[in-house]
Amino acid sequence: MPSSPTSINDFSVQYGISEHPMNDLWGKAIGNLKPADQIAIRQTSTSTDRLQVLQDVLVLARTSEQTSLQKRWMWKNRKGEVIVVRDLFAKMTTWMEKVKSIGDTIVQYDPGHAALPWAAARLILQASINDIQTNGAMLEGMELTFNLIAKSEVIERLYLRRVSTLQAPLDKSLVALYTSILEFLLGSYRYFDQKTIKRIAKSVFRVEEFTASFISKIESNMNEVESYVRLLTGEIATQTETSLTDVSMRMTKLDLQSRKLDNVDAQFASVQDSMEMNMRLLKETLEELNQPINRLATHIRALDDNLKEDERLKIFNWLSTVEYRSHHRSKVKTLLPGSGKSMLVAHVIEYLQARAQGDGGVAYFYCARTANEPERADPTELLRCLLEQMACLDESEPIQLPVVTAYNSRKKEARGRKPEKLGMGECAEVVIELLRLNAVTIIVDGLDECDPTRRQDLLDMFQKIINDANNIVKIFVSSRDDHDIVHRLSQVPNLYIGAVNNKEDIENFVTSRVSEAILKERILCGRVPQQLRNVIVETLIQKSEGMFRLASLHIDRLCDPSQVKTQANVLDTLDHLPLDLKRSYDTILAQIAGSQHPNPRIADRVIKWLICAREPLQGNVFMVAMNSDSAISDSFQLSDILGICCNLVIYDTETNQFRFAHLSVQEYLEQLGSYSLEASNALAAEQCLHWIIAHSTSASKVDSPMIEYVGASLNLNIVYQRAKNSTARWFTRHVDIFWPDYARSAGEWRNTGRLRFLLESFLLFDHITPRGDGRAFRQWLDRVRIPANLAYFYQALVHSWPPNPLFVATAFDITEIVATLIQDSPAALTATTQKGLNCAQIAARCDLPAVTTIIFTEYMKFPHYQYIIRLAFMEAATMGSLKALKVILSLVGDGFLSREDLEQYVATITGSSKRTITDVMAHFFENNKSIEIDERILAASFRSHYGPSIIQSLLKFKETIDLTATLVETAMEYVLSGPQALMILLQSKNTVNLKLDVVATIRQYRDEQWIYALWKRWDKPGKGPCAVYKSPNIIHDFDSSTFRLSWEQLLILREWKDGPQLLLSILEKTPEMDAAAVNMLLSQWDEKAVEALLAFRGVEITDEVIKIVAGNLKYGTKVVELLLEKEAKMLDLMD
């Protein structure tokens, strides 16, 4: 048995730690180099102060990181991956900071040569700082070596002061690793020590191969080191367990000697604590060095966005109004059965937000398929919401510039109206812009609940963001296994959670819920024997099929005191539990149907309102809706609804809203005819119309329990604001805004029963017996004059004097009322709204084919109907109402439209219809194939804010376009879109007829793109080099004295098939060339062209010229060699 330790050093030996100092492994590695290399590597440092050298390197890396960030340097490697240079320096900085944090521990055993690799790295960073952008591969290698140097220092401290048979092979493998690192550092040093011309030539063509060869060797050596580290780790664990047992036994013996050894216990404990703390620090550092580094968020923003608070709010509301924070709080606050997936996502968000202190941030979205929040199933709204979060990652910071720019652009387009929101592709483009500065993690929960007809577009946008973003972007998506989603995500990492995977979670859930139910005396009043408890838990787990929702429903059945009163009832209920969700829901509906009156009717209303409600209703307002007519006179409480609906519905305290307990509930109910969307909307329309009619007032009766009517100037919005506690008034607001939508969506239900009667009473008051006074209709119309009380789109459509229900019925597609009003009073067709619109224009603007057919059939009985129909057609075209356009043109026949109609349409296109321009134009040219795209139509296109989109569409229908100087000047006059539209025309594949005055007009703008596009139009490459060469329009003023070759012409020739042959012919004529033309030739052409240039003109080899040649990726090496050869010949001649 070994003797007891009697000193502090004995303690170290006892734990297998050698008292001898560490070997100088870096010194051994230097000895493995060639003699010349040993001298060279030692010359890189004159200091052995490792910590000072490390600090110098750290400062250099931080400086380089900031420079790279400001200049946004990026580099594409051989795999096609875009590497952000700033990230490489950020990682280097991180590795060095890890090592510095344990400096006090390392310095105690720091061998003489430990500073040398850091010194070499310092020298390389100093030399490379001006060539960072062109040496990405070498920087990647430097980042790896920084990590390995740091890691090896920790490994030495942890493992090389121990007595072990593995120490010698670990020593050897570390020396091999150090040798390969030094070889790489030495190669890099020599590379940067070369003259500029040689370095630039190599940096473009051979640096990646040079780096890859060294990195492969370094990584192989590191793998060997790590294999020995794993073996040593296991050996240390075994030794530690044995040593600690031995030390414990010996401490008893030491106690007898403690009176002779002063403070030995204190010394022992102090050394033990110190060593354990150092070991723990080293192990933590080694673990951190093995972890990937997240991009640190760097907020390069203006100190102030100069936006007032109200303007900031306008931008946020313009982006999105989705209450995503509330959705998240609702998920985090309560663990609801069946929402396991969403709960998992909620905790992922919480975890990432806690870590996002230095990261770019987290943007998230909870999808949901619900009528009262349709935006939660809209892919475009999803992207807008993500963009809103990314626009300002912290509410105390300014809104980022790309978002402000996009908003200001739309605001300018709107000309005082409400700015149009961004589309899906536009959102993606702004997101990509924002990602230039900050890395962001995007999380989407419930992708399967997103609109199935458009979610593929959303996945396309996500792929575009990943591909185009010059930054780190991570996207986390949760979804059920819908086949289209499974297919699209099959190529990315995914985790499938099924019944087998969550078995333990289900067991814990069932056990916990059953225990809670018994504790609260909900099962058999709490008197449940242990044996019966075990049977309940085992049976519920078995029949849950891995679904939390099904398990929860089964537990609720056991908690029904009306059905389960004895142990025998419990066992019988367990035996007859439904085996799937559908049968469980069937049972619940049967239970509801068999309950006492009026419970079935209340449940029916609750379910239908939740299916179709157009906006989320607060709990107290929802209660008013349930009791909004005399059919149910008794009042009831929130808790009553939950009991009546038997767990199909829950109340969310966070949002103060009722909702279905699970998506599966809604999906089940929608399959039943009694709960179809049309049936549900019909009920809501009935209750809304009854509310309006029942609570209408006479002109003399101002006071009312529900609304305050003060004549035509009534501002109901102010009434709402003054009486926020009046739930009846808030329900009145909902009724006023949404009854037309409910009625429109009721379909055939409008023709029967109570809904038909209410619609006729409200809108056909002049056509029914006994005749009505229209009071309810007029008062409603007065209330919705306020923009906040009805969508802005409808404001111009429904108001007239006198009030006319035809406009309302037309705008909201209530076809039965429209047909009745027109048949009873054809003169109504000539009436107009306060904005001057007739019912035909309203139907066309709203894109309602059924109503359009009814109205236009009547209009065509009028003389001179073509004028009215043309007005309606233009309304439909301007708004992009394609269905209405098709109906109109099918009624009027071919040849109805003219060139003047097309010109008028082009001049009146708005932002809301720009996505349908091509489709609308297709109707024009299909109706009248003789329409010509002349100068007036093109001029109108160039003057339009949407000129680029218009030109792109026009070019699809006409192969040949005549372009005049007047059109060019028009385009340049309207600078917001004209030049861009003209460039699209010039760059298209269509035939564009040009004249000399066009050439002269375009050339005066002296812009590379203009000249390039113009000359490509003027002379086609297919004509051959001779014809092009002799053209005075390409090589103008050609004669022996004034022949010039410009960089513009070189740019054009570069794109031509016969360009190289033509250029050689031109250079034989020794044209005049300025510096710009020479630089263009050196950076774009091959060595033959350069040799022809050098035959009549000398080129001085300067640093600027060398950098220009380095940009010639295809021919740069040969051009450099040619220049050097030419210079050498000149030197020989001088000698």
N, C-alpha and C positions, 0 to 999 in steps of 0.2 A: 504494500500500500504506500503511495507517495506520501511524503512528509507534509506537515501543515505549513501553509504559507506564513512566513514571519515578517514579510515586508510587502510594500506596495508592489514592487517589481515581481515578487512571487505571485501576487494575484494575477498579473497579466499573463504569466507563464501558465498558471492554473487554467486560464480560459483559452489556452492555445494560441496566445498572442506572443510573437517573438519579441525579445528585448533588443534585438539587433536592428539597426536602422535599415531602411529599405534600400534595395539596389537602385542604381541610377540607370533605369531602363532606357531613357532617352539617350543617355551617353552610349550605351551599347548599340542602340539603333544607328547613331551617328557613325560608330565604328564599322557598321555593315556597309556604309556607302563607299563609293570610290574615293580615293584620296583627294582628287580635285573637287568632288562634291562635298567632302567633309570641310574643306577650306571654305567653299562657297557658302555652305549653310551656317558655319560659325560666324561668317562675316555679316550675317543678317542682324546680329545683335551684339551690342557692346555692354549690355546690362544683364545681371543675373537676378535682379529684383523682379520676381515673377508678378507680384501684385501690381507694381507700377506699370510693367509692360501690359498686363491685362487691362488696366485702367485706360492706357493709351489706345489699345485696340477697341475698347468699348466706345470711347469718344468718337473714333473714326467711323465705326459701324453706325452709330446713331446719326452722325452727320450725313453719311451716305444714304441712310434710310429717309431722312428728311428731304434730301435732294431728289431721290427717286420718287418720293411722294409728290413733291411740287411739280416735277416734270412729267409725272405719270408714265414712267418708263415701263415698258413691257417687252417680253421676248417670247418668241414661239420656238419650242424645241422640235426635235426631229419627229416626235410623236404627234405633232400638231397641237400640243397643249400650250395654252397661253400662260406664261409665268409672269406674275407681277413682281418686278424687281424689288419693290419695297418690301415684299414678304420675305425675301431671302435675307435681307439685312435685319428685319425684325426678328427672325429666328436666330440669327447669329447673336444679336443683342441678348436675346433670352437665354441662350446657352451660357454666355459669359456671365450674366447676372446670377445664374444658378451657381456657378463656380465661385464667384466673388462672395456669395452669401455664406459659403463654408470656408472662406479664406483663413479664418483664425484656426480652424482645425487642420487645414492642409499645410499651413506655413510651418508647423512644428516639425514636419518631416520632409519639407520641400527639398529635393535633390537639386544639384547645381544646374542641370540641363533642363529642368521643367519649364523654365521661362523661354527656352529657345523656340519651340513651335509657335508660341504666341508672338514672339518677336518677328518670326518669318511672316506670319499672317499680317502683322502690322505693316510690314514693308510692302507686301502685295496690295493691301488695301490702299496705301498711299499712292502706289503706282497706277492702280486701276481706276481710281475715282473719276477720271475724266473719260474713261472708255467703258463705263458700266453698261451702257445700253447695247453695245456690240459684243459683249462677252458674257452673255447670260449663262452659257453652259459652264464656264469656269466658275462663275459665282455660285451655281448650284453645287459644284464640287467643293467650294470653300465652305458653304453652309454645312455640308455633311462632315467635313473635317473638323469644323468648330465643335460640332456636337460630339464627335468621337474623342477629341482631345479632352473635352470637359468630362465625358463619361469615363474615360480611362483614368483620370486623376482620382475619381471616386472609387473606381474598382481597385486601384492600387491600395488606397487607404483601407478599404474594407477587407481585402482578401490576401494581400501580400505580406502581412506581418503575422501570419499564422503558421504554426507548425503543421505541415501537411505534405503528403506525398504528391499532391497536385500542384504545389507551388512552383516547382521547376517547369512543368509543361505550360502553366499559365504565364510564367515569366517569358518563356520562349515565344508563346503566341503573341504576347503584348509587344515584345521587341519586333516581331515580324510586322505587326500592325503599325507601330511607330515608324519603322523603316519605310513602309509604303506611303505613309502620310508625309514623311519628309521628302520622299521622291516627288510626290505631287506638288508640295510647296516649292521645292527647288525648281521643278519644271515651270510652274506658274511664275516664279520670280524671274527666271531666264526669259520667259515669254514677254513679260512686261519690261524687261531690261533692254529689249531690242529697239532698234530705231523705229520710228513711227511707220515708215513705209512698209517694212517687213511685218510689223505687228498687225497693221490694218489688213493686209492681204491675208494673213493667217487667221485673223479673227473671224473673217467672213466664211472661210472655207474649211478650216481644219481644227478649230478649237474644240468642237463637239467630239470629234474622234479622239483627240488628244486627251480630253477630260474623261471620256467614257472608259478608255483603257486603264487609267489610273483608278477610277472609282470602282471598277469591277474588282480589281486586286484588293483595294482597301476593304470593300464590303466582304469579300471572301475571308480576309484575315479577321475581321470583326466577328464574323459568324463563328470562327474557331475560338476566339476569346470567350464569347458568350456561352459556348458549350462547356468550357471549363468552369465558368462562373456558376452555371446551373449545378454542376457536380459538387463544387465547393459549398454551395448553399445547403444542399442536402447533408453534406458531411458536418457542417457547422451546427446545423439543427440538432444532429445526434450528439455531438460533443457537448453542446450547451446543456442539454437535458442531463447528461451524466455528470457534468461538472457542477451544476447547480445542486444536485443531490449530494455530491461529495462535500461541497462547501457547507451545506446545511449541517451535515454531520460534524464537520470539523469546527464549526462555530461553537458547539458545546464545549469542545476541548479548549478552544481559545478563551472561553469565558474564565477558565481557571487561571489563565496566564494574564488576564487583562489588568490585574493589579500591578504586574511587572512592566507591561507595555502601555505606557501612557497614551491615551486617546486612540488606541489601535482600532477600536470600533468606529470612532468618528472618521478616522482616516480611511478605513475600509469602505464605509458607507459613502464618503465623499468621492473616492475614486470610482467606486461602482456607479454612482449616479452620473459622474462626469463622463465615464466611458459609455454608459448606456445612452446618454443624451447625444454624444457625438455619433455613435453608431446609428441611432435613430435618424439623426439629421442627414447622415450620409446615405442611408437607405432611401429616405424620402426624396433626396435630391436625385439619386440614380433612377428612381421610379419616374420622377418628373421629366428627366432627360429622355426617357423612353416614350413619353406621351407626345401626341401631335400638338402643335401650337396653333391656337385659334387666332385668326386675324384680329388684331387690336383695332378698335374703332378710332379713327382719327377724324375729327369733325372739322373739315376745312370749310367753314361757312363764313359768311359776312358777320361782323359783330352785331349787326342789326339788320333785319329785313325791311325796316322802315314801314312796316304795316301797323296800322292801328288795330286795336282789339276787335272792333266790329268787322274790319276787313279780313282779319285772320279767321274769324268765325265763318264768314262768307265762303272763304276758300275751303275750310274743312267741310262745310255743308255741301259745297259744290262737288267735292270729291265723293263723300259718302255720308249717309245719316244712319247707317246700320249701328245698332247699339251693341257692338261686339264685347265691350267690357261687361255689360250686364249679362250677356249670355255666358261669359266666362265665370263670373261670380256665381251664377246660378248653378253651373256644373260643379264648381269647387265646394260650394256651401253644403250641398246635400248629396249623399251617395244614393241615387235612385235606382231601384231594381231595373235591370234591363239596359241600363245606360253604361255598362262596363266599358265599352269602347270609348265613349265620350269622356268618361271619368279618367280613363288612362291618358287620353290626349290632354285633358285639363291639367293633370299632374305633370305631364311633360312640359307644358307651357310654364307652369309654376317653377319647375326645375330650371328651365332655360332662362327665364326672366331673372331668377336669383343669380345665375352665372353671367348675365349680360352686362355686368358692371363695366367691363372694359371691351366687350364685344359690340358689334354693330347694332344689335337689337333683335327683337322677335316681333313678327307680324303674324296674326292668326285670324282664322275665320271658322265659325261653326255653321255648317250648312244645315238647312232644315226645309222640309217640304210642307209648307203650311200656307193656307190662303191668306191669312192676315199678315204674313211677312214674306211676300213673294220674292223680295230681293234676296232672301237667304238661299234661294235655289237658282239665282241668276248668276251665271259665270262672270258676266261683265261687272255686276255689282260686287262680286267677290274680289275681283282685281282692284276695283276702285277702293274698296275698304282696306285692302292690303296697302295700296298706295297712300291712303290717308294716314295710316300708321307710320309708314316709312318717311312721309313728308316731314315729320317732326318727331324724332324718336324720344324727345323729352319736351314736355309742354312748356318748359322754361326757355327753350331754344327757339330761334327763328325758323320759319318754314324754309325748306331748302329751295335754292334758286330754280332748278328745273320745274318744280311744281308751280312756283309763282309765275314763271314764264309761260307755262301752258295755260294757266288761269287767265293771265292778262291777254293772251292771244284770243281765247274764246270770248272773253269779255268785250274785246274790241270788235269781234265778229258780230256779237249780239246787238250792238248799237243801242244800248239802253235796255234791251230785253234781258231775260234770264239767260245766262251763258249756257251753251250746250255742254253736256257732260262728255267726258272722254269715252271713246269706244274701247273695246278689249285690246286691240292692237296698239292703240295710242297709250293706254295704261302700261302695257308691257314695255314700250319704248321709254317712258318716263322712269319706270322701275329700273331699267337697265342704266339709265343716266344716274340715278341715285346710288346704284351699286358701285359706281366708280369710286365713291368715297368710303362707303361703309359696307361691311359684310352683314348680311341679314339671314336669319333662319325663318322660313315661311312654313306655317303649320295650317293644314286644312283638315277639319274633322267632318266626317260624313259625306265624302265626295259622292257616294251613291245617291244621296238626296238632292244633288245638283241636277238641274234640267238635263235629262238623258239625251235630248236632241242637240245639246250644245256643249256638254262637258268635254267632248273630244277636242273642241276648239280651245277650251281652257288648258287641257294637257299640252296642246300644241304651243300655247303661250308660255307655259312653264318650261317646256323644252327650249324655246327661243331664249328665254331669260337665262337659262343655264348655259346655253351655247354662246350667247353674245355678251354676257356680263364679264367685265374685266376684273372680277373680284370673286371671293368665295360666296356662294349662295347655296344653302341647304334647304330642301323642300321635304317636309314630313307630311304624309297624307294617310288618313285612316278611312276605311271604306268596307262595306260588305263586299262579298265576292261576286258582284255583277260581272257578267262575262266580258263586256267591253272594257271595263276597268282592269280586270285581271289580265286581259291580253295586252293592254298598253303598258302596264306596270311589270310585266313578266321579265323585262330586261334590266330592272333596277332592283336593288336589295329590298326584300320585303319579308315581313314576319306574319305568318298565318296563325291565327288563334282559333282553334276549334274546341269541340267538347272534350277531347283528350287533353289538350293543353291547359284548360282552365278547371280541370277536375278538382284540384285542391282548393281553388278559389270558390267553386260552387259548394264544396263541403264546408268551408269556413262560413260562407254566406248563410247556408241553410241552418247550420248549428247556431249561429249568432241570432238569426231571426226567430227561430223556434224558442230559444232561451228567452229572448226579449218578450215574445208573445205570452209565454207562460208566466214570466215575472210580472207582466202587466195584467195578468189574469184574464187574457183574451181567449185562451183555450181552456175549456172546462173550469172556468173561474180560477185558474191557476193550480187546480188539484190534479196534477199529472204525475203518475208514478214514473220512476226512472226507467223501468222496462218499457213502458209505453212511449216515453220520450225517445228512447233509442229506436223503437220501431218507426216513429214519426220521422226522425231524421234520416234513417236509412232509406225509407220508402221515398221521401221527397228527393233525396239525392239521386236515387235510381231513375225516377220519373221526370227529372228536370231536363234530361237530354242536353245538358251543358248550357241551358239557357237560364239566365238570372230571372228574366221576365216570367217564364213558365213556373219556376220555383216560387216566385213571389205570389203568383195567382193561386197556386196550390195552398200556400200558407194562409192566404186570405180566406179560402174556403173553410179551412179548419177553424178560423176565428169567427165564423158566422153563428151567433148564438141562437138564431131561429132554426138552424138546421142541425147543429152539433151541440148536444146536451149531455151525452153520456160517453163512456169509453167505447161502447159498442158503436155509437154514431161516428166516433173518430176512426175506428177500424174500417167501417163501411165506406166512409168518405175516402179513405186512403185507397181502398180497393177500386173505387170508381172514379178516380182522378182522370181527367182528360189527358190523352197522350201527346197532344200537340196544342199549339196556340189557337188554331182555328176552333177546335172543339171546346177549348176553354172559353173563348169569346162567345161561341154559340150558347153555352150554358149560362153565361152572364146575361146575354140579351134575353134569354127565356126567363131568367129570374126577374129582370126589370119589367118585362111585359106582364108578368104575373103579379106584380106588386100593386098596392092600393092606389086608386085615383087620388090626386092627379100625377102621381110619380112617373108613370110611363110617358105622359105628355111632357113633363118637365125634362126628363132625360132625352126625349126626342129633340126638344128645342136646344138643349145644351150641345148635343152632338152635332146638330146641323149648323149652329152658329160657329162652332169650332172648325167645322169643315170649310165654311165659306167666308167667314168674317174678313173684311178687306183690310183691317188694321187691328193690332192688338188692343183689346179692350181691358182696361183696368178692372179689378175684381168687382168693385161696387157698381161700375157702369155696366158690366156684364150682367149683374143681378137685375138692373133696370130693364135690360133687353129681354131677360127671361120673363119679366112681369109687365111687359109694355102694353098689353091690352087687357080687356076684361075677361078674357078666356080663363085666366088664372087670377083670382082676386086675392088669395091669401099670400102674404109675404113670407119669405123664407131666408135662411142664412147661408153663408158660404159653406159651412160644414154640411148643410142639408144636401147641397148639390153633390158633394163627394159621396155621401151615403146613398143617394138616389141612383147615381151612375155606377155604383159597385166597382170601383177601382179602374174603370175605363178612363177616368179623368182625374187629374191631380191639380193641386193649387200650388203655384210657385211663389213662395213668399218673397223671393229676391226681386222678381219682376212684377209682383202683384197681379198675376194673370193665371187664368185657367188654361190648361192644355191637355192634350191626350197623354196618357201615361207613357206611351211608347209609339214609335213610328208604326209598329206592327198593328196597333189598334186602328190607326187611320187607314192603313192599307186594307185591313179586313172590312171596315165599315164601307169604304168606297166601292167594294165589290158587290154590296147589297143594293138593290134597286131603290129601296126606301131611303137610302142615304146617298143617292147620287148627287153630283154637283148641281144639277138642275133642280132637284127636289129641295136641296138645302138652300139654294139661292131664292127659290120661290117663297119659302118660309120667311127668310130675312126680308124680302121685298114686301111681303104682306104686313109684317110687323112695323116696318119703317113707314109705309104709306098710311097705315092705321094711326100711327103716332102723329104724323103731320096733319092728317084730317081732323083727328079728335082734338088736337090742341091748337087749331087755328082760332083766331080771334076776330071780332068785328072791329071796325075802325075806331069805334068809341070805347072799346074795352081794351085798355092798355095792360092792366094787371092780369097776369095769368100764372098759374102754378108752375108752368113749364118754360114759357118764353116771355120776353118783354118786347112787344111790338110798338114801335114809335114811328110808323109811317114808312115812306119809301126810303128815308135816310137811315133806316135801321142798320146798325153795325153789330151783328150778332157776335162777332169776335170779341168786341169790348165787353159785351154781356158775359161771355164765357170767362174772360179774364177777371171780371169783377165778382164772379160767383164760382170760383174753382171748386168749392165744396159741394156745389149743387150737381150731383151726379146726373140728374135728369137733364140739365142743360148741356152737359157734355155728351149725353146720348143724343140729344137733339142735333148737335153738331155732326155727329157720326151719321145720323139719319139723313140730314140735308145733303151731305156730300156723296153718300154711297147708295142711296136708294136706286138711282138710275142704273148703276152697275149691277146691283142685285136683280133688278127687273130684266135687264138685258140678258143676263146669264140664266134666267129661269126657263128660257126656251118655250117649249109647248105648254108649260104650266101657266103661261100668261093667258091662254085661251079658255081656261076652265076655272070654276070655283071662285073662291074668295079673292084671289089675286086679280082675276079679270074684273070683278066688280069694283075693287079698289082703284085699279088703273083707270077705268071708265069714269068713276066718280071724280078722280083727281084731274084727268086730262080732257075728258069729253063732256065737261059740265054744260056746254052749249048744245050738246047733241043727245042728251039723255032726258028721260021723263021720270019724275018731274025735273025741270031744268035747274041746274045748280048755279050758284053765284060765282064760282071760281075763286072764292076767298082763300082757300088753302093753297091753291096753285100760285096766286099772286104774292101771298106772303112768303112762300118758299122762294119764289124768284127774287123778291126783294132781299132776302137774307143772303142768297148766294151771289149777290153783286160784289161782295167783298172777295178779293182774290184768295184770301186765306180759307174761304169757305167752299171753294170749288176750284178744281184744277184750272190753271191759267188758260190752257188750251180751249176750254169750253166757254170762257168769258165772252168771247166775241160771237159765239154761236147761238146762245139761248135768249139773250136780252133783246127785247123789242118793245115798241109802244104802239098800240096796246099789247099787253102780254099775249103771246101766241104759243099755245102748247104744241103746234106743229114743229116748231124749231127744236123743242126739247125732245119730242118723240123721234125726230130725225137724227139728232146728234147722238142719241143713246140707242138707236137701232131697235126701237119698239115698233116693229113693222105693222102690227095690227092696228095700232092707233093712227099711224101715218096713213094707211089705206082708208080708214074710216073718215078722217079729217079731209082728205083730198076728194073723196067721192061725195061727201056731203057739201063741200064748199070748194069747188075748183079755183075760185078766186084767191084762195090762200096761197096758191103757187106764185102769185105775183108779189106777195108780201116780202119785206126784207127786215133784217135785224138792224140794230142801231149801228152796226159796222158795215151795213150795206150788202149783206150776204143773203141770197135767197136759199130756199131749202135744197135746191139742186147742188149749189156750191157747198152747203154744209155736208150733204151726203158724200160728195166727192172728197172733201177735205178729210172726213173721218174714215174714208176707205171702207164704205159699207155697201157691198154689192147688192144685197137684197133690197135695201131701201132705195138705192140708186136706180134699180130696175123699175120699182114702183113709180118713183117720181118722174123719171125720164120718159116712161111710157105715156104718162099724162101730158108732159111738156110737148111731146112730138105731135100732139093734136092741135097745138097752138100755131098760128101763122108766125113766120120769122123765128121759129124755135132755134135755128142754128146759132144765133147770137148768144142765147142763154146757155146752150149746150157747150159752146166754145168757152164761155166764162167758167163753166163747171169743169171742163176738161183741163183748163189751165190751172185751176185750183188744185185738182188732183195731181197734175204733173209737178207743180211746185212743191207739194207736200210729199211727193213720192208714193202716192196712193195707187199702187199697181193694180189691185183688184178692181177698184172703181174705174180706172183707165180702161181696163179690158172690157168691162160692161159697156162703157160709153161708146167705145170704138166699134163694138159689135152691133150697136144699135144704129149708128150713123153711117157705117159702111166705109169702103175704101175711098181714098182721095179727099177725105174731109179736111185733113191738116195741110198746112202750107208752109213755105219757107219763112214767112212772117211769124207764124206760130212758133216755129223752132227758135227764131231769134228772140221772141218775147220770153220763151221758157228759159233760154240760156241767161237772159238778163235778170231773171227773178228767182234763180235757184237759191235756196237757203241751206244753212248748215244741217238742219234736220233731215234734208232729203239728198244730201250729197252722195250717200251710199247707194242710192237708186238711180243715179244719173244714166248709167249705161242701159239699164232696163227701160227707163222712160224713153230714151232715144230710140231704142229698138222698136217701140210702138210708133214713133214718128215715121221712121223709114219703112216700117212694114205697112203702114197705112198709105204712105205716099212715097213710092220709090224714086220719084223724079226730083225730090228735094235736093238742092245743091248746097254744099257748104261754101258759101262765098265770103267775100271780105267783110261784110257786115256781121255775119255770124261769128267769124273768127275774132273780130274786134270786140264784140260783146263778150266773148269767152275771155279774152285777155283783160278786159275791164272787171271781170267778176272776181270776187275774193276766192272763188273756187275754180279759178281758171285751169290749174294743172289737172284737176279731176275731169273737167269738161273736155279739155283737149284730148286726154287719154281716151275718153269715151268716143268723141267724134272720129278719131283716127281708126276706130274699129269698124266704122261704117263707110268710110270713103278712102280709097287707095291713093288718090292723087289730090294734093292740096296746093293751091297757088299762094305763095307767100310774097307780099309786097313790102316795099320800104315803109309805107304808111302803117302797115300792121306791126312792123318791128318797132317803129316809134311809139305806137299805142302801147305795146307790151312794156316798153321801157318806161313809159310815163306812169303806169300803175305798178310801182316797184314792189308792192306786197306780194303779188302773185304773177304779174305779167312776165317778167324775165324767166321765171321757172317754167311757166306754161310754154313760152317760146322755145326754151331749151328742150323740153319734152318733144315738141314738134320736130326740131332739127335732129334729135337723136333717134327718132322713130325709124321703123323700117319702111314706112310709107314713102311714096314718091312725092317730093316737095319741089315744085317748080320755082327756081330762083332767077332773079334778074340782076344786072350789074348794079342797079341802085340799091338792092338789098345787100350786096357784098360791101359796098362802100359804107352803108349805114351800120352794119354789124361790126366791121373792122374798126370803127372809130372808138369802140368801147374797150379795146386792147385787153381782153380777158382771155386767158388760155382756153377755157372751156368753149367760149364763143367761137374763137378762131378754129379750134379743133373740129367742132360740130359743123361750122360753115364750110371749111375746106373739104371735109368728108362728103358733104352734100354736093359741092361744086364740081369735083372731078372724081368719078368712081374709080377704084383701083383696077377694075376689070378692063379698063381701056388699054392697059399696058404701059410700060415705062416710057416709051417714045412719045406717045400722044400726051401723056401727062407732063413729060419733061418740056415739051415745046409749048405747053399752054402758058400764055403770058399772065394768066390769073394765078398760077401757082408760083412760078419763078418770074416775078414781075420785073420790068425794066431790064430784060436780059440783053446785054451786049458785052463786048470785051472790056468796057471801062466801068460799067455800073452793076455788073452781075453780083447779087448778094444772096447769101443763104442764111436764113434766120432760124431761131430756135423753134418758132411756130411751124415752119415748114418741116423741120426735122421731126417734130412731134407727129405730124401727119404722116410723113414717110415711114415712121416706125410702125404704124398700124397697117401699112399696105403690104399686100403679098409680094409685090415686085419692088418694094421700097429699098431693100439693100442694094439691088442691082442699079436702081436709079440713082441712089446716093453716090455710089462709086463713079458713075458717069458724071455726076455734077461736080464731084471733088476733083476730077481730072481737069475741070475748067478753072480751078483755083479761085473759087468765089470769095468775096469778102465775107468775113465772119467776125462778129463781135464776141466778147467773153461769154455771154449767155449761150450763144450757139455752140461754142467750143465745149463748154461744160455739159451741155445737153448731149453732145456727141460722145464725150468721155463716159457719161453715166448711163447711156442707153444702148450704145452700138458695140459691134464686135471689133476684134483686133484688125480686121481688114479695113474697116472704115477709119480706124484710128491711124493705121499705117498710111492710108491715102492722105489723111490730114497732115501727118508729120512730113509727108513728102514735099509740102509747099509752105508749111507753117510750123515754127517751133513752139513747144509747150514747156514752160518752166515748171519743174517738179517742185511744188510747194506742199506744205501740209494741207492746204485747202484743196489742191488738186488731188492729193492722195485720198482724202476723205470722200471726194466726189467719185473717184474710181472705185472706192470700197463699196459704194452703193450700187455698183453695177454687178448684181448678184450672179448673172449668167456668164459674163465674159471678163469679170474684174481681174482674175489672176493673170490671164493672158495679156490684158491691157497693161497691168503693172509691169510684167516682164518686158513688154515692148518698150515702155517708157524708160525702164532701167537700162535696157540695151541701147536705146537711143542716146541716153545721157552718157553711158560708158564710151560710146563712139565719139561723142563730142569731147570728152575728157582726153581720149587718146589723140584726137586731132590737135587739141590745145597743147598736149605734151610734145 
